[in-house]
Amino acid sequence: MLGSRIRVSAFRWVPDFARGKVRDLRVRWALEEAGLPYETEAIDFVEKRSPNYLCRQPFGQVPLMEVDGEAMFESGAIVLKIAEQYEPLLSRASRQRDQTLSWLFASLSSVEPAIMALAELDFFVEDETVKARHRSFVLGNVVRRLDDLERALGDRSYLVDEFSVADLMMTTVLRILDHTDLLTERPALAGYVQRCTARPAFERALQAQLCVFDENAPVSK
């Protein structure tokens, strides 16, 4: 069982394009669904490379979750840990559990890499010539993944029966595309994301993340 004190690391502040997209949101959302209180360890881009942080998160990323002082990293692993202890997120029935785990890992292994490649190109590559040269290929990979996902989802409300950890993770991955029209062009996927983010636990998690950013926003001169 998760301990009495849970602490999740998160960045103090990020640029506008990353607000609501940093991966600590996934852990916050899972904890909110499970009704587990937690504290936030806010760090900056210097602190994430400090020896104290790297000994707990070897890649200097967020989130890191500490339970009674014991550290765990990687958002997928953390969210799965929470889901294993909160049955509504991960069914104990064999078929539903197997399918949920398949979709959970599909969101991270089959869908997110293509989407992140596009986001990195759009937000971090400044050379417009480089963007123009690569965007068609990168976009094509995203389109194929979205088409496959839309076909697999069909007319169902969720990936496996009721809302689960697989939907939580897939939704956070798909929201990375908010700066594009790729979801609005696919009403089934847009509706799916809207349905999942309408959950009160998501709204609480999102506001908790944004509150940290707002409190530490740079002062305009």
Disulfide bonds with the S-S distance in Angstrom:
none
